[in-house]
Amino acid sequence: MKTMDQSRLEAVGQFLTRIDADIACGALNAAGIEAVVAADDAAGTRPHLWLSGVRILVRAEDVEQAMEILRAAETASDQIVQDAAATTTEEKIEEE
């Protein structure tokens, strides 16, 4: 397997904040895919430079698997939000 510096890197995701990108990068790393966050923010000292988004890069040969993992994570996140909203609504109805 090639190391990250020997491979062509491709973007698999673009996020509004570095925090979101770090979380997604962690999910990829936990799944065994080397990933790095690419943010043009002067090493974190200029977060206002995130206007173009914060990207996650992986090896070209890992793109497909990385995209699947990110889609699954997004689906799970959406389900958590929906469940939380439903629980809150149910609690409000019970209080009334």
HELIX and SHEET records of a PDB file:
HELIX    1   1 MET A    4  GLN A    6  5                                   3    
HELIX    2   2 ARG A   18  ALA A   30  1                                  13    
HELIX    3   3 PRO A   47  SER A   52  5                                   6    
HELIX    4   4 ALA A   60  ASP A   62  5                                   3    
HELIX    5   5 VAL A   63  GLU A   95  1                                  33    
SHEET    1   A 3 LEU A   9  PHE A  15  0                                        
SHEET    2   A 3 VAL A  54  ARG A  59 -1                                        
SHEET    3   A 3 ALA A  35  ALA A  38 -1                                        
END                                                                             
